[in-house]
Amino acid sequence: MKRPGKAKPFSRLTFVIATMSLVSLSSSWQAARTAELGVNQSDAVVDSSGYLKVPADYRKIYQYLGSWAIAASQGQGSDQLHNVYASPGTIDNYRATGRFPDGAVLVKEVFGTSTAPMTTGIVSHAQTLKGWFVMVKDSKNSRLGNKLWGDGWGWSWFGASNPSKTTTADYKVACQGCHIPAQASDWIYVAGYPVLKR
């Protein structure tokens, strides 16, 4: 009776190839899941009439895009801090294509600050939430006639007391003026978001 031979050892090269295949599959799955989440997020932010709302749990689900410090008009420190988040998949898509994908959601938190001396110097930190600014990408301008939509985006401001009901009646009057200097970069100040750079 023939004795079974010893199993061939699992070579280092085979191990590396197998590991790379698993990583590749995992990355592909993650990219697909991220894209799916991004689409679903826009659905969760816009109702059937085209009204926007602040997405629930955006701090857990969305990716941090960057922050802005608005200098105090008098004295030291900042008057406001703006923290900006992007729906899943937005950053990867922008880095790959140089564009915001349709359905991408941007959420900006606006905080009043507290400023005081600390060991590192005069420091401002976020203290009181003033509200949110939400934008949803719509390159087809598919909601003609809706005054919250146009120029490739949905636009809405929300006071801190009600994240579900916008106080914006017309984006051209209430929102777009602040974005005119960024018109050439799709109305977004992309220079302030290092994570968008390839």
Protein Blocks (a to p, Z undefined) as FASTA:
>chain_A
ZZddddddddfklmmmmmmmmmmmmmmmmmmmmmmmmmmmmmmmpcfkopacddehklmm
mccfbdcddddfehedjfbdcdddddehklmmmmmnopacehiacddddddddddddfkb
ccdddfbdcbdcdddddfkopaghiakbgehiacddddfklmkbcfbfblklmmmmmmmm
mmmnoopafklmmklpZZ
